[in-house]
Amino acid sequence: MVEVDSERTRPPAGGEWRSAARTRAGTVRGGTGRVRLRARASVVVLVSLVLAAVLVPLLSPAQGLVDYTSVRTPPGLDHPFGTDTSGRDLFARAWAGLRVSLLVAAVSTLVSTVLGSAVGAVAGSFGGWVDRLLMRLVDAINSVPHLLLGIVIVALYRGTVLAVVLSIGLTHWATVARVVRSEVLGLRNRPYIDAAISAGAGRWWVLRKHVLPAVVPQAVLSAVLLVPHAVFHETALSFLGLGLPPHLASIGNILGDGRAAVLLGAWWIVVFPALLLVATTLAVSGIAAGWRDRAVPTRRSELSL
């Protein structure tokens, strides 16, 4: 016969349960506080980068001036980021390129978010053959590498900003559609949805009044996460010579011009624009983490323990 230690098998008292719950809630609250602090710092960094990208080119009207007597000048007081292979000031040109890249990424993200949210909401609300048809379309888009499909779209209207925006926007909406569809499927069985349908509300009315407002946080989170991806996508297309026109400053164009100069020792042509790109990506990622902490309800439910 095996003796059982009553002290080890005794369930914790109410005070112990409350102490453990407070410890767990304090840990979660501390982690949440760090995420929000990082999100606030990321907002400050991103706003600073955007303001600099707008103001520096305006305060440097000669940022596109070609000076062959100053080709590949190292960083110094006259040129903080040095000059490129055409003697242009890289400091103003890099900030101008960041402005163009962010603008293209923002418009492309808006296109992807609106299209993906519409497809996901319709698929999740209607279900049946509509859901199956739209999800097979999403699978077809995801089966092709985004960069390859973007190159095909850009090749149709090469050298225009609209072509780059469409190549990014039309290849990245499938992820948003899946996220929004999963949220809509979770909302279909909510009591207030059943009450609205029982009262005689139509599908489109429920979709417009109840479903779309409920999926806005997840759609915005997906949009924020798409921004750095869109920046890298535009950079890759311009780096390959398929994106924006060569005379238009963008991070991709600058990196494409500097890839051969690196072999000649002009490392600054690649390093400084790349640092701006990495800083922007980290700032947007921090904002996305903070938004996720506010939008995902499981975090709030853990705090209530």
N, C-alpha and C positions, 0 to 999 in steps of 0.2 A: 504494500500500500504506500503510495507516494504522498508525502506531506506537502501541503501547499503553504507557502509563506503568505500569511494574511496581510502583512505590511506591504509586500510587493504587489499583490493583486487588488489591494484596496483602491477604489476609484478616487481620484483627486477630489478634495473638498471644493465647495463653491468658491472660496477665496483663492484657491490655487488656480481654478479655471479662469477666474477674472484676472489674476495676475498674468497668466500665460497669454490671455487675450490682449491685455494692455501692452505686454512686451511685443507681441506680434504686430499689433496696430502701430506701436511706436516705430518699429523697424520699417514697416511699409510707409508710414508718414515721413520718416527721415529720407527714404529713397525717393519718394514723391517730391519732397522739398528740394533735393539735389537736382532732380530732373527739371523742375520748374525754374530753379536758379540758372541752370544751364540754358534753358529755353530763353529766359530774359536776356542773358548775355549774348546768345545767338541772335536775338532780335536787334540788339544794339550793334553787333558786328555787321549784320546784313544791311541795316539802314546806313551805317557808315560807308560800307562798300558801294551801295547804290548811290548815295550822295556824292561820293568821290568820282564814281563813274559818270555822273551827270555834270559835275562842276569842273573837274580837271580838264576835259577836252574843251569846255567853253572858255576857260581861262588860258588855254594854250592854243590860240588860233593857228599857230604854225606847226601843229602836231603832225601834219601830213607833208610838210615841206621836205623835199629831197635835197640833201647836201652831200655830194660825193667826196667832199674833202673831210668828212667826219664819219666815214664808213666804219662800222664795227668799233666804235669808241667805247672803251670800258666805262663802267659806272663811275661817276664823279659828281662834283658840285654842279656843273652845267647840265649834265644829263644823269639824274639819279639812277635810272635803269639802263644807262648806256644808249647806244644807237644801234639800229638794225643794219642790214646789208645795203640799204639805200641811203644811209645817213640820217634817217628820220629819228626823232626823239622817241625812245621806246617807253618812257614814263607816260606821256600823254597818249601815245598810241595803244598801250596796254589797257589803260582805263577806258578808252574809247571802244576797244575790242570787247572788254567785259560788258559794257553797256549794250552793245549790239547782241552779244551772246545771251544776256539776260532777257532782253526784249524778245528775241526769237524764241527762247525757251518758255517765257511766260505766255506768249500767244499760242504756242504749240500745246502747252499744258492745258490752257483753257479749251482748246478744240478737243483734246483727248478727254478731258473731264466731262464736258457737256455731252459728247457723243457716247462715251462709255456709260455715263449715268442714265441716259435715255434708254440705251439698249438693255442695261441691267435691270432697270425698273420695269420696263415692259415685259421682259422675259420672266422676272420673278412674279409679277402681278397676274399675268394671263396664264402662265403655265401651259401644259399640253403641247400641241404641235408648235405653237409660237415659241415656247421656251426651247424646245428641241432644235428648231430651225436656227434660232439666234445663237445658241450655244455651239452648234456645229460651225457657224460662221466664225465665232470666237476661236474655236479650235483650229480652224483653217488659218486665221491670222497668226496665231501663236506657233503654228508649225513651221512658219518661214522666219528665218533670222531677221530681226528688225532692221539691222543695218543693211542687209542685202535688199530687203523690200524697199527701204528708204532710198537706196541707190537707184533702183528701178524708177521710183517716182520722180526723183530729182533729174534723172536723165531725160525725162519728157520735157521739162522746162528748166534746162540747166542755166545757172547763173542768176536766178531771181530769188528774192527773199521769200516770195509766196511758195515757191517750190520746196524750199527747206522747211517752212512751217507745215506744209501739207505732208511732207515726208515723215516728219516727226509726229504730227498730230494723228495721222491716219494709221500709224503703226503701233501706237502705245495705248489706244483706248480699250483694248481687250482686257487688260488687267483691271482697269477701273470697272468695266462691265461685270466681271466676276465678283469683285468685292461688293458692288451695289446689289447684285442679284442675291448673294448670300444674305445680306441684310434684309432684303425684301422678303425672302423666304422665311426668315425668322419673325417678321412682322405680320405675316398673313394669318397667324393663329392668335393674335392678340385680341382681347375682348372688345376693345373699342372698334377694331376693324370689323369684327362680326356684328357689332351693334349697328355700325353704319350701313353694312350690306343688308341687315334685317330691316332697317328703316327704309330701304328702297334706293339707296345710293348706288350709282353705276360704277363700273370699274374705273373709268377715267376720272370720275370725281374723287373716288377714294385714292387713286394714284396721285392726283394733284394736291389734295388737301391733307392727306395723312402719310402716304408712303414717302413721297419726295422730301418733305421737311424732316422726316425721321432719319433719312440716309445722308443728309447734308454733312454731318460731321465726318463720316467715313469717306465721303466723296472729296471733301476738302483735304483730309489726311492723304488720300491717294494723290491728289493734285500736288500737294507740297512735296511728297516723295518723288513725283515725276520731274520736278524742276531740275534738280542736279543731273538726273538721267538725260533730260532733254538738252542741257548744256553740253554734256559729254557727247551726245549724239551729233549736235551741230558742230562741235569741235572736230569730231572724227570726219564728218563729211567735208568740212572746209580743209582739214589737214590732207585729205585725199585729193583735193582740188575739184570736188564735185559740189561744194556748198555755195557759200556766198561769193560774189565777185572778188577778184584779187585786190582791187583798189579799196574795197570796203573793209575797214579794220574789224577783225573779230579774233577771238583767242585762237581759233583753229587756223586762220590765215597766218597769224603771227608765228605760231608754232611750225606751220608748214614752211614759212620762209626761213625759219631759224634752224631747221633740221640739218641742212648742209653746213651752216655756219658753225655749228658745234664742233665739227671736225677741224675747223680752223682756229678753235680756241675761244670763240664768242659764245660762251656758255650762258651769258646773261639774257640772250635773246629768247631762250627757252625757259630758263629758271624763273624769272620774275612773272611772266604771264601764267606759267603753271602754278606758281604760288597763289596768285589771285584766284585761279580756278579752284584750287584745293580749299582756300579759305571760304569761298562762296559755298562750296559743297558742304563743308563742315557746319557752317552757319545754318544752312537750310535743314540739314539733318538734325541739328539741335532743336530747331523750331518744330520739326515734325515729331520729335520725341515728346516735347511738351504738349503739343496738340493731341497726340495719342493718349497721353496721361489724362487729359481732360475729357476726351471723347469716349474712351473705352469704359463702360460701366463697371467692369469687374474690379477695377482699381477702387472705385468708390464703395463697392460692396465690401471689399476687404477692410476698408477703414472703419466701417460700421460695426465690426466684430467687437 
